Amino acid sequence: MGFGVPLEKWFKNELKELVVDVLDPVKVKNAGVFNVEVIAHMLDDFQNGRFHHFQRFYTVFVMQQWLNRWM
């Protein structure tokens, strides 16, 4: 049996700087995959407790992190 990892909590606390860095508007724009305004709005809503679809947020975060690394 697996166990839950508190990623949402970590993203709002311990990993907040990493999340902000990965989803930096300049990096998002340079990657050219996501709409910068949509991602900025999503990040702001997430940080302020207004975005309750963490799986979607996490998917965007991981994809953008990959783009930052490999593209």
MOPAC internal coordinates of N, CA, C and O (Angstrom, degrees):
PM7 1SCF
backbone

  N    0.0000 0     0.00 0     0.00 0    0    0    0
  C    1.4303 1     0.00 0     0.00 0    1    0    0
  C    1.5248 1   108.53 1     0.00 0    2    1    0
  O    1.2310 1   120.86 1   -46.01 1    3    2    1
  N    1.2996 1   115.97 1   133.99 1    3    2    1
  C    1.4593 1   121.48 1   179.37 1    5    3    2
  C    1.5219 1   111.58 1   -79.44 1    6    5    3
  O    1.2310 1   121.52 1     3.59 1    7    6    5
  N    1.2914 1   114.69 1  -176.41 1    7    6    5
  C    1.4545 1   119.79 1   178.71 1    9    7    6
  C    1.5245 1   108.62 1  -140.77 1   10    9    7
  O    1.2310 1   120.99 1   -26.78 1   11   10    9
  N    1.3115 1   115.71 1   153.22 1   11   10    9
  C    1.4510 1   120.93 1  -179.00 1   13   11   10
  C    1.5191 1   111.57 1   -78.00 1   14   13   11
  O    1.2310 1   120.88 1   -38.11 1   15   14   13
  N    1.2886 1   115.92 1   141.89 1   15   14   13
  C    1.4580 1   122.37 1   176.33 1   17   15   14
  C    1.5338 1   106.28 1  -110.09 1   18   17   15
  O    1.2310 1   119.73 1   -51.75 1   19   18   17
  N    1.3223 1   118.12 1   128.25 1   19   18   17
  C    1.4721 1   120.37 1  -175.49 1   21   19   18
  C    1.5317 1   113.65 1   -78.39 1   22   21   19
  O    1.2310 1   120.60 1  -123.46 1   23   22   21
  N    1.3291 1   116.47 1    56.54 1   23   22   21
  C    1.4632 1   120.72 1  -177.72 1   25   23   22
  C    1.5196 1   112.76 1   -58.42 1   26   25   23
  O    1.2310 1   120.30 1   137.41 1   27   26   25
  N    1.3166 1   117.04 1   -42.59 1   27   26   25
  C    1.4681 1   119.31 1  -178.12 1   29   27   26
  C    1.5283 1   109.86 1   -60.10 1   30   29   27
  O    1.2310 1   120.23 1   136.12 1   31   30   29
  N    1.3076 1   117.16 1   -43.88 1   31   30   29
  C    1.4697 1   121.40 1   177.54 1   33   31   30
  C    1.5249 1   110.29 1   -63.40 1   34   33   31
  O    1.2310 1   120.04 1   135.08 1   35   34   33
  N    1.3268 1   117.52 1   -44.92 1   35   34   33
  C    1.4645 1   121.21 1  -179.34 1   37   35   34
  C    1.5270 1   110.99 1   -63.18 1   38   37   35
  O    1.2310 1   120.56 1   139.12 1   39   38   37
  N    1.3469 1   116.54 1   -40.88 1   39   38   37
  C    1.4596 1   120.48 1  -179.64 1   41   39   38
  C    1.5266 1   111.55 1   -63.01 1   42   41   39
  O    1.2310 1   120.37 1   152.73 1   43   42   41
  N    1.3253 1   116.89 1   -27.27 1   43   42   41
  C    1.4619 1   120.47 1   179.85 1   45   43   42
  C    1.5266 1   111.71 1   -89.55 1   46   45   43
  O    1.2310 1   120.13 1   166.17 1   47   46   45
  N    1.3143 1   117.35 1   -13.83 1   47   46   45
  C    1.4585 1   120.46 1  -175.48 1   49   47   46
  C    1.5261 1   111.66 1  -126.11 1   50   49   47
  O    1.2310 1   120.32 1    88.52 1   51   50   49
  N    1.3179 1   116.99 1   -91.48 1   51   50   49
  C    1.4576 1   122.13 1  -173.34 1   53   51   50
  C    1.5250 1   114.16 1   -60.37 1   54   53   51
  O    1.2310 1   119.96 1   145.85 1   55   54   53
  N    1.3220 1   117.68 1   -34.15 1   55   54   53
  C    1.4683 1   121.62 1  -177.19 1   57   55   54
  C    1.5297 1   112.96 1  -103.96 1   58   57   55
  O    1.2310 1   120.12 1  -166.95 1   59   58   57
  N    1.3156 1   117.38 1    13.05 1   59   58   57
  C    1.4660 1   121.33 1  -176.98 1   61   59   58
  C    1.5254 1   111.94 1   -57.11 1   62   61   59
  O    1.2310 1   120.03 1   135.59 1   63   62   61
  N    1.3247 1   117.54 1   -44.41 1   63   62   61
  C    1.4706 1   120.40 1  -179.58 1   65   63   62
  C    1.5236 1   111.45 1   -62.94 1   66   65   63
  O    1.2310 1   120.16 1   140.67 1   67   66   65
  N    1.3313 1   117.29 1   -39.33 1   67   66   65
  C    1.4650 1   121.07 1   177.77 1   69   67   66
  C    1.5244 1   110.40 1   -63.44 1   70   69   67
  O    1.2310 1   120.50 1   134.97 1   71   70   69
  N    1.3235 1   116.65 1   -45.03 1   71   70   69
  C    1.4661 1   121.11 1  -179.82 1   73   71   70
  C    1.5281 1   110.40 1   -60.60 1   74   73   71
  O    1.2310 1   120.31 1   134.28 1   75   74   73
  N    1.3157 1   117.02 1   -45.72 1   75   74   73
  C    1.4682 1   121.27 1   179.69 1   77   75   74
  C    1.5257 1   110.56 1   -63.40 1   78   77   75
  O    1.2310 1   120.40 1   140.33 1   79   78   77
  N    1.3239 1   116.84 1   -39.67 1   79   78   77
  C    1.4667 1   120.58 1   179.05 1   81   79   78
  C    1.5280 1   111.44 1   -66.44 1   82   81   79
  O    1.2310 1   120.11 1   132.97 1   83   82   81
  N    1.3124 1   117.39 1   -47.03 1   83   82   81
  C    1.4709 1   121.14 1  -177.97 1   85   83   82
  C    1.5293 1   110.61 1   -63.41 1   86   85   83
  O    1.2310 1   120.36 1   141.25 1   87   86   85
  N    1.3339 1   116.91 1   -38.75 1   87   86   85
  C    1.4640 1   120.92 1  -176.57 1   89   87   86
  C    1.5247 1   112.45 1   -97.92 1   90   89   87
  O    1.2310 1   120.73 1  -157.38 1   91   90   89
  N    1.3269 1   116.20 1    22.62 1   91   90   89
  C    1.4632 1   121.70 1   176.31 1   93   91   90
  C    1.5312 1   109.11 1   -56.40 1   94   93   91
  O    1.2310 1   119.65 1   -48.14 1   95   94   93
  N    1.3317 1   118.27 1   131.86 1   95   94   93
  C    1.4751 1   120.92 1  -177.35 1   97   95   94
  C    1.5298 1   114.35 1   -54.79 1   98   97   95
  O    1.2310 1   119.76 1   144.33 1   99   98   97
  N    1.3132 1   118.06 1   -35.67 1   99   98   97
  C    1.4696 1   120.27 1   178.87 1  101   99   98
  C    1.5225 1   109.77 1   -65.71 1  102  101   99
  O    1.2310 1   120.11 1   136.67 1  103  102  101
  N    1.3241 1   117.40 1   -43.33 1  103  102  101
  C    1.4699 1   120.91 1   179.58 1  105  103  102
  C    1.5248 1   111.15 1   -66.88 1  106  105  103
  O    1.2310 1   120.67 1   139.26 1  107  106  105
  N    1.3311 1   116.33 1   -40.74 1  107  106  105
  C    1.4653 1   120.18 1   178.36 1  109  107  106
  C    1.5284 1   109.71 1   -62.54 1  110  109  107
  O    1.2310 1   120.30 1   135.50 1  111  110  109
  N    1.3152 1   117.04 1   -44.50 1  111  110  109
  C    1.4641 1   120.85 1   179.53 1  113  111  110
  C    1.5239 1   111.42 1   -64.08 1  114  113  111
  O    1.2310 1   120.38 1   135.42 1  115  114  113
  N    1.3352 1   116.89 1   -44.58 1  115  114  113
  C    1.4604 1   120.65 1  -179.03 1  117  115  114
  C    1.5228 1   112.34 1   -63.00 1  118  117  115
  O    1.2310 1   120.15 1   145.85 1  119  118  117
  N    1.3235 1   117.31 1   -34.15 1  119  118  117
  C    1.4682 1   120.48 1   179.07 1  121  119  118
  C    1.5270 1   110.62 1   -69.60 1  122  121  119
  O    1.2310 1   120.55 1   146.90 1  123  122  121
  N    1.3222 1   116.55 1   -33.10 1  123  122  121
  C    1.4602 1   120.88 1   174.73 1  125  123  122
  C    1.5127 1   116.25 1    72.09 1  126  125  123
  O    1.2310 1   119.59 1  -159.85 1  127  126  125
  N    1.3188 1   118.39 1    20.15 1  127  126  125
  C    1.4631 1   120.92 1  -179.25 1  129  127  126
  C    1.5274 1   111.16 1  -102.81 1  130  129  127
  O    1.2310 1   120.55 1   134.84 1  131  130  129
  N    1.3239 1   116.55 1   -45.16 1  131  130  129
  C    1.4528 1   121.73 1  -176.47 1  133  131  130
  C    1.5287 1   111.01 1  -103.07 1  134  133  131
  O    1.2310 1   121.23 1   -25.09 1  135  134  133
  N    1.3146 1   115.26 1   154.91 1  135  134  133
  C    1.4546 1   122.32 1   174.29 1  137  135  134
  C    1.5251 1   107.67 1   -75.21 1  138  137  135
  O    1.2310 1   120.29 1   -59.01 1  139  138  137
  N    1.3220 1   117.06 1   120.99 1  139  138  137
  C    1.4680 1   122.61 1  -175.29 1  141  139  138
  C    1.5243 1   111.14 1   -57.51 1  142  141  139
  O    1.2310 1   120.03 1   135.11 1  143  142  141
  N    1.3232 1   117.56 1   -44.89 1  143  142  141
  C    1.4583 1   120.85 1  -177.27 1  145  143  142
  C    1.5256 1   111.61 1   -65.28 1  146  145  143
  O    1.2310 1   120.36 1   140.75 1  147  146  145
  N    1.3097 1   116.92 1   -39.25 1  147  146  145
  C    1.4665 1   121.01 1   179.81 1  149  147  146
  C    1.5242 1   110.08 1   -65.23 1  150  149  147
  O    1.2310 1   120.19 1   135.73 1  151  150  149
  N    1.3231 1   117.24 1   -44.27 1  151  150  149
  C    1.4669 1   121.01 1  -179.71 1  153  151  150
  C    1.5298 1   110.22 1   -66.56 1  154  153  151
  O    1.2310 1   119.64 1   138.50 1  155  154  153
  N    1.3157 1   118.29 1   -41.50 1  155  154  153
  C    1.4676 1   121.08 1   178.10 1  157  155  154
  C    1.5253 1   110.46 1   -62.00 1  158  157  155
  O    1.2310 1   120.37 1   138.35 1  159  158  157
  N    1.3121 1   116.90 1   -41.65 1  159  158  157
  C    1.4642 1   121.37 1   178.23 1  161  159  158
  C    1.5304 1   110.53 1   -65.78 1  162  161  159
  O    1.2310 1   120.35 1   137.13 1  163  162  161
  N    1.3324 1   116.94 1   -42.87 1  163  162  161
  C    1.4592 1   121.82 1   178.37 1  165  163  162
  C    1.5292 1   110.63 1   -60.90 1  166  165  163
  O    1.2310 1   120.38 1   135.41 1  167  166  165
  N    1.3355 1   116.88 1   -44.59 1  167  166  165
  C    1.4613 1   121.20 1   179.55 1  169  167  166
  C    1.5235 1   110.81 1   -63.58 1  170  169  167
  O    1.2310 1   120.23 1   134.86 1  171  170  169
  N    1.3239 1   117.16 1   -45.14 1  171  170  169
  C    1.4589 1   120.89 1   178.82 1  173  171  170
  C    1.5326 1   111.13 1   -61.38 1  174  173  171
  O    1.2310 1   120.46 1   135.00 1  175  174  173
  N    1.3170 1   116.72 1   -45.00 1  175  174  173
  C    1.4668 1   120.44 1   178.21 1  177  175  174
  C    1.5234 1   110.72 1   -62.92 1  178  177  175
  O    1.2310 1   119.88 1   138.13 1  179  178  177
  N    1.3140 1   117.84 1   -41.87 1  179  178  177
  C    1.4640 1   121.37 1   179.72 1  181  179  178
  C    1.5290 1   110.22 1   -62.21 1  182  181  179
  O    1.2310 1   120.24 1   131.88 1  183  182  181
  N    1.3145 1   117.14 1   -48.12 1  183  182  181
  C    1.4645 1   121.16 1  -177.37 1  185  183  182
  C    1.5295 1   112.06 1   -65.94 1  186  185  183
  O    1.2310 1   120.27 1   153.10 1  187  186  185
  N    1.3127 1   117.08 1   -26.90 1  187  186  185
  C    1.4646 1   120.87 1  -178.61 1  189  187  186
  C    1.5258 1   113.67 1  -102.33 1  190  189  187
  O    1.2310 1   120.56 1  -166.15 1  191  190  189
  N    1.3363 1   116.53 1    13.85 1  191  190  189
  C    1.4594 1   120.89 1   174.27 1  193  191  190
  C    1.5056 1   115.80 1    74.21 1  194  193  191
  O    1.2310 1   119.92 1  -162.02 1  195  194  193
  N    1.3281 1   117.75 1    17.98 1  195  194  193
  C    1.4615 1   120.85 1  -179.40 1  197  195  194
  C    1.5273 1   112.87 1  -101.56 1  198  197  195
  O    1.2310 1   119.57 1   174.46 1  199  198  197
  N    1.3206 1   118.43 1    -5.54 1  199  198  197
  C    1.4695 1   121.92 1  -178.52 1  201  199  198
  C    1.5194 1   108.03 1  -113.19 1  202  201  199
  O    1.2310 1   120.57 1   -64.89 1  203  202  201
  N    1.3197 1   116.51 1   115.11 1  203  202  201
  C    1.4644 1   120.55 1  -172.49 1  205  203  202
  C    1.5217 1   112.95 1  -113.93 1  206  205  203
  O    1.2310 1   120.35 1  -152.10 1  207  206  205
  N    1.3234 1   116.93 1    27.90 1  207  206  205
  C    1.4631 1   121.69 1   178.27 1  209  207  206
  C    1.5253 1   107.48 1  -118.66 1  210  209  207
  O    1.2310 1   120.73 1  -110.93 1  211  210  209
  N    1.3171 1   116.20 1    69.07 1  211  210  209
  C    1.4533 1   120.28 1  -172.02 1  213  211  210
  C    1.5226 1   112.33 1   -60.06 1  214  213  211
  O    1.2310 1   119.51 1   142.64 1  215  214  213
  N    1.3252 1   118.55 1   -37.36 1  215  214  213
  C    1.4646 1   120.29 1  -178.62 1  217  215  214
  C    1.5248 1   110.44 1   -59.45 1  218  217  215
  O    1.2310 1   119.98 1   138.80 1  219  218  217
  N    1.3134 1   117.64 1   -41.20 1  219  218  217
  C    1.4703 1   121.81 1   177.71 1  221  219  218
  C    1.5342 1   109.96 1   -64.83 1  222  221  219
  O    1.2310 1   120.70 1   135.15 1  223  222  221
  N    1.3263 1   116.27 1   -44.85 1  223  222  221
  C    1.4633 1   121.19 1   178.88 1  225  223  222
  C    1.5216 1   110.25 1   -61.19 1  226  225  223
  O    1.2310 1   120.55 1   135.43 1  227  226  225
  N    1.3194 1   116.55 1   -44.57 1  227  226  225
  C    1.4609 1   121.48 1  -179.61 1  229  227  226
  C    1.5305 1   111.03 1   -63.07 1  230  229  227
  O    1.2310 1   120.11 1   138.95 1  231  230  229
  N    1.3121 1   117.40 1   -41.05 1  231  230  229
  C    1.4636 1   121.64 1   178.88 1  233  231  230
  C    1.5321 1   110.83 1   -61.67 1  234  233  231
  O    1.2310 1   120.25 1   135.37 1  235  234  233
  N    1.3179 1   117.13 1   -44.63 1  235  234  233
  C    1.4689 1   121.27 1   177.66 1  237  235  234
  C    1.5221 1   109.93 1   -63.08 1  238  237  235
  O    1.2310 1   120.21 1   136.49 1  239  238  237
  N    1.3239 1   117.21 1   -43.51 1  239  238  237
  C    1.4640 1   122.19 1   179.45 1  241  239  238
  C    1.5332 1   110.78 1   -58.57 1  242  241  239
  O    1.2310 1   120.21 1   130.69 1  243  242  241
  N    1.3219 1   117.20 1   -49.31 1  243  242  241
  C    1.4687 1   121.08 1  -178.10 1  245  243  242
  C    1.5220 1   111.05 1   -64.56 1  246  245  243
  O    1.2310 1   120.07 1   137.06 1  247  246  245
  N    1.3256 1   117.46 1   -42.94 1  247  246  245
  C    1.4628 1   120.73 1   178.80 1  249  247  246
  C    1.5256 1   110.88 1   -62.82 1  250  249  247
  O    1.2310 1   120.37 1   135.58 1  251  250  249
  N    1.3358 1   116.90 1   -44.42 1  251  250  249
  C    1.4635 1   119.86 1  -179.89 1  253  251  250
  C    1.5224 1   110.54 1   -66.55 1  254  253  251
  O    1.2310 1   120.20 1   143.54 1  255  254  253
  N    1.3119 1   117.22 1   -36.46 1  255  254  253
  C    1.4671 1   119.93 1   177.46 1  257  255  254
  C    1.5306 1   109.91 1   -63.47 1  258  257  255
  O    1.2310 1   120.06 1   139.83 1  259  258  257
  N    1.3119 1   117.48 1   -40.17 1  259  258  257
  C    1.4657 1   121.47 1   177.77 1  261  259  258
  C    1.5311 1   109.49 1   -63.86 1  262  261  259
  O    1.2310 1   120.86 1   134.08 1  263  262  261
  N    1.3402 1   115.96 1   -45.92 1  263  262  261
  C    1.4626 1   120.24 1   179.82 1  265  263  262
  C    1.5309 1   111.28 1   -60.30 1  266  265  263
  O    1.2310 1   120.71 1   137.37 1  267  266  265
  N    1.3389 1   116.25 1   -42.63 1  267  266  265
  C    1.4663 1   119.90 1   179.17 1  269  267  266
  C    1.5191 1   111.01 1   -61.18 1  270  269  267
  O    1.2310 1   120.36 1   145.19 1  271  270  269
  N    1.2961 1   116.91 1   -34.81 1  271  270  269
  C    1.4648 1   121.19 1  -176.65 1  273  271  270
  C    1.5213 1   113.29 1   -80.85 1  274  273  271
  O    1.2310 1   120.34 1   137.81 1  275  274  273
  N    1.3319 1   116.95 1   -42.19 1  275  274  273
  C    1.4615 1   120.37 1  -167.64 1  277  275  274
  C    1.5224 1   115.23 1  -108.73 1  278  277  275
  O    1.2310 1   119.12 1   168.04 1  279  278  277
  N    1.3115 1   119.28 1   -11.96 1  279  278  277
  C    1.4679 1   119.45 1  -176.40 1  281  279  278
  C    1.5143 1   109.94 1  -108.05 1  282  281  279
  O    1.2310 1   120.10 1   180.00 1  283  282  281

